[in-house]
Amino acid sequence: MATGLRILIASPLGRVISGPLESAFDDVKVAVATNDDELTAIISGTVRYDVVAADLIWNRPEMEWTFDGLDVIDRLNQAQRTAPVLLATQGHSIENDLLEEARLRPEVFGVVPKAAGLPVIMDGLRSAALGRRLPQPPVPGPRRPPLYELLSDRRGQTAGRMAGAIASGRASDGASLASVAKVSPSTANKVTSHYLGPMLLARDEHDEQLPLTQGSIYRWCGLHARYLISWCRRHGHSDVL
């Protein structure tokens, strides 16, 4: 591998692996960002990194609901410092919604489970730095439309705002939903029939033999809260949170 490799580790525990990485590569420079402010400062300079390894979920109490690996990708794009990104996962089901989006993002060159160990992460970094994408991991469960796609059009944006308001606990009925999501009462009253209800059915997350109620919608938003809050935060809808 060519010398002078620049690696950025975006993780609360990034400094734990920076030493082994520096020992494993010849003439390598490793930068570590353990929070959003450090990441912004690091990528605001003139240096462009050859590869970035980022935690998909940031295991730090004050950051779990405010920052994730998809934020890292967005920060790189905003700073015009796009680079191949390797996402490190913990293997929890709460990551599934984020992974559904990650698989569709061209910046993501691979997903590596942390449990696989440091050698596997190093091999992934080598491949990504050389422009080689890692094989896609198998998708758990049945194939279904990713939330990332369902929220992409105009109706999806409105649905996402309402879902984020519910997921964050700021909306508990039609009136508060209309107020927080800044939609008309008529739109808020259609959250089940026209906006979020069809998503549950498209993703086969509701038993069609049972009535689709407002309670079903609110429970569903709770189950997907981590992703819905992340989506709102990253798509200009932080006001509903």
N, C-alpha and C positions, 0 to 999 in steps of 0.2 A: 504494500500500500504506500501511496505517496506520503512523504513526510509533511509536517506542518498542518496536520489535521486539527480542525477546531470543532470541539464538541460542547454543546450546551446541555446541562442537566437541569431540568425544571422540576423540582421535587422538594418537599419539606426535609427529606432525608438525603438530599443530593450530595452533601459533603461526605456521607458515609462511603459512597462508591467512587467519588472523584479520585481518591488516592489509588485504588486498584486500577482504575482506567488509565491513569497517567503511567502506571507501571507496565500496563499491557500493550500500550502503543508506543511506537517510536516517534519522537518529536511531536508530541501532542499538546494542545492547549485545552484545558477543561475549565469552563466557567460554570458556576452553580448559582441558580436562583431558587431561593426557598420560599418566596412569596411574590405577590404581584408587583410590589414596588421594586424589588430587586430585579425581576424580569424586565420591567420597563426600562430601568436604568441600564441594564446590560445590553439590551438590543437597540437602545437609542444611539449607540456609538456608531463608528464606521465599520466595525467588524461584522462580516457575514459568516455565520456558522455553517459548517459542512453538513452537520447532522444534529438533531435535537432529540433528546430522550425526555419524555414528560410523563408524570403520573396522570392516569386518567381521572382518578378521584384523589383529591388531596386530603390525606388523613391528618388534619389538624383541626381541632374543634371550631376555631373561628373562621376556617376557610372551607369546610366541607360543603356549605350551601352557598358560597359566594365566589368560588373559583374552581376550575377543573381543567383537564387537559385540552378541551376544546377552546377554552379561553386562551390558552397558550398559543394555539394555532392562530386565533384571531389577532392576538397581540403581534405576532410575527408579521402577519399580513399588513396590519395597520402601520407598522414601522418599515414596511417594504424590505423585510429581512426574511423572506420566505426560504425555508429549508426543508429537506426531508425530515419527517417527524416519526419517531418510534414511540408508541404509547405503551406504558407499563400498566398492567391490570392486576387486580387482586383476586379475580375469579368469583366475585360476588354477583348475585342476580341484580343488585341495584345498579350495576354497570351496564346492563343490557341495552337500555334506551340510548345511553351515550355511545355505546359501541355501534348501534344501528346507524347513527349519524356518522361516526368515525369511518365506517366502511365505505361511505359515499364521498368522503373528503379527499381530493387528490393529493393534499399535503401529507396524508398519512401513508407511510411506506410499510408499516407493519405494526402488529399488536403482539406484545410479548408478556406472558404471565410472570409476575415477580417470583412465583414459586419455582420457576424453571431454573433460577439461579443466575449469578452474574455472568458466567461464561456464555450463556444463551443471549443475554442482553448485549454482551460485547460482540458476538457474532452478528446480531441484528444491526448494531451500529455500523459495523464494517460494511455490511451489505447495503444499508441505506445510504451511507456516505459515498458508495460507488454507484448509486443510482439504481440499485436493484431492489425491487419490492419483495417483501416476504410473502409466503403463501398465506391466503386468508384463513383464519381459524374457522372451524365449523360453527354454524349458527345454531344455538340451542333452541330446541322446540320447532314448531312449524313456521314456515315462511309467512311473513305478514308485512303489510306496508309500513315502513318506518315512520315514526311520528315526524321526523325531519321532513319527509316528503309531504305528508298530509297537512303540515302547517305552512307549506311554502307559497300557496296562492293567496289571493285576497281574502277569500272566505276563511282559509286556514289561519291567516294572521289574526283575524277577529276571534276565531275559535281559540287560538293560542293565548290571546290577551285574557279571555274569560277563564280559560283553564289555569293560567298563572295566578289570577286573582283568587280562584278557589284553592289552588294548591298552597298558596302562601298563607291561607287562613284569613284573608281580608274580606272574603265574600261568603255569606251564609244563606242568602235568599236572593230572589230576583231583584229586589230594590238595591241591596248593597252591591250585587254583581254589576248592575247597570252603572252605579255610581263609580265604583272602583275601576272597572274596565273602560269607562267612558263610552258606553254604547247606549242606545235607546232602550227603554223598558221593553219594547216589542222584541228587540234583538235578544235581550237577556232572557226573555220568556221562551225563546226558541233554542236555547242552549242545548236542550235535550233532543228536540225533533230535527233541527237543521244544522247544528254546529258540532257538538261533541258526540252526540248519539251515533251519527253515521260513522264516526271514527271507531267507536267501540265495536260496531258491527263489522266494519271493514277489517279490523284486526282480530276478529273472532274472540273478543274479550267480554262478550255478554251472551248468556244463554237466551237464544231467540224464543224459547218457550216461556220465558218470564217477561213481565212488562218492563219496558225501559223507562225508569223513573228518574226524577231529579236526584233522588238519593243515590241511584246507581252512578250517575255522572259525578257526584261529589266524592263518592268512594274511589272511583277510577282516578280522579285527579290526585287524590291522596296517594294512591299506589304509584303514580308516575310523577310525584311531586318533585323529586330531585331533577329529573330531566326538564320538566315544564318550567321550573324556576330558572334553570340554566339557559333554556331556550329564550325565555323572556329577557333575561339579563343580556344575552349576546345579540339580540335582534332589535334593540331599541325600545323595549317595552318594560324597562325597570320600574316605571311609574306604578304599575299594577302590583308590584311586590312590596 
